[in-house]
Amino acid sequence: MMQAYTEEQRNELIAFNKEKLAGLKFAVKQHALKSVRGELQKELATTEIALVALEAKPVGYGMQRKDNATFGSWLKPKHLVKENLIYRPAPLYLAQPVVAPAVPDGWKLVPVIAFPSQWAAGQKAFDSAGMNKVDAVYKAMVAAAPEVE
């Protein structure tokens, strides 16, 4: 199922991707980053695709059943598509809009503000860690973060 974004979230993602795109275009040209240029170019292409999808405008509207069972595939301008008891207007795109990003291997979604369980894990790691307390605390707090469902 696709992630639904509010208009504000979509605009924030557009701004974020435009800034990221500028940084990647600069980074790809840097001689010092020659060893990772291939990865940077892939990231650049992916960011461009995301930006195109985020800025996509519907080409028309169809009617989707409110229970999502079926979709009317006719194409009409928005002002001609009216909601009724069974159907609601649904935008139609030439390409799929952006879906929620997958979490890459080695990464984990964590809450913006640490949960008490994360604080406890971080404190325990801090008390038992040797020289590298920062890494130990970070790893413990990330490991203690609740899973996203």
N, C-alpha and C positions, 0 to 999 in steps of 0.2 A: 504494500500500500504506500502511496506517495505521501510525503510529509507536506502538510498544509502550513503555509507561512502567512502571517499577517502582512499587510502592505508595509508596515514599519519594519518588520523583520526582513522582508524582501529588499527594501531600500538599503538597510544596513548591510546585507549581504552583497548587494551591487557595489556599494561604496568600498567595502572590504576587498572585493575581488578586483576592482579598478586599481586600488592602491597596491595590492599584491602583484598585479599584472605589470605595473610600472617598475616595481622592484625586480621582478624576474627578468624583464626586458633588459634592465641595466646589468643584472648579474650574469646573464648569458654572454655578454660581451666582454666580461672581465677575464684577463689572461690568468690571473691568480686562481680562478675557479675552473680552469680548463679540465681538471681531472673529474669534475662532477657536471660538466656541461650537458652531457646526455640526460642526466636526471633532471637538471634545471629546464631543459627543453621540453621534457615530458610534462613537468609541472606547469610550465608556461602554456602548453597546449590544453591541458586539463582546465586550467583557470580560464582560458579563453572560451572553452566550451561551456563552462559553468556560467560565465557572464552572458553569453548569447542566450542560454536557456532562461536565466533570471530576467532578462530584458525582453523576452518573447511576448508578443501581443497575440491574443486570440485572433484567428482568421474568421471566426464566426461563432455561432452558438447553436447547440442542439438541446434536446430535452433528455434529462436523466431521471429515471424513476427514483423517488425519494428513498426507497428501500435498496437502491443500487442494483436491482435485479436486471434491468435492461437499460439500454441507451438508445434514444432515437437518433439516428445518424444523419438526419437532414441538417443542412447548413443554412442558417438564417442570420441576419443582422440582429444585434442584441435587442433593439427596440421592438422587434417582432416576436420575441420569445418571452412568453408570460408564464409565470408559475401558476400551477393549479393544484388540485387535491392530490394528484398522483405524481406529477412530474415537476422538476425544477430546472431552470436554465443551467447549462453547463458549458464552459468555454471549450472551444476546439482549437488545437494548435497543430501546426505542421510538424512539430517535433515535440517529444515529451518534455514537460517542464522539469526543473531540477527536482531530484528526489533527495531525501535525507542522506547526508554523506555517510559512507561506511567508515567504520573505525579500522584503520590499518593495523596489521599485525605489529605487536610491540607497543601499541597505544591503548589507552583506556580513557573513557569519558569519566570525568570527575566533577563533583559539584563545585560551584563557584565559591561557596563558603564551606569550610570543613565541618563534617559531622562530628559529634562528640566521640564516636568510635575512632575517627581519624586522629583527633587530638590525643586520645589515650594511646593509640599505636605510635604516634610520633614521640610522645613523652617517653614511652618505654624504650623506643629505639635510641633516643637521645641519651638516656641514662645508661644504656648498655653498650653504646657504640664507642669505638676507639677514636682514632685520629679523624676519620671521615664522617663526622656527625651529620653534616648536611645531607649527603647521599643516603645515609641510613634512615634519617627522619623522613626524607622525601619518599623513599621506596616504601617505608612502612605506612605512611599516610595514603599513598596511592593504592596500596594493596588493601587497605581498610575501607576504601571508598565503596559506597553501595553500588550494586550493579543497576544499570538502566534497563528497564523492561520494555 
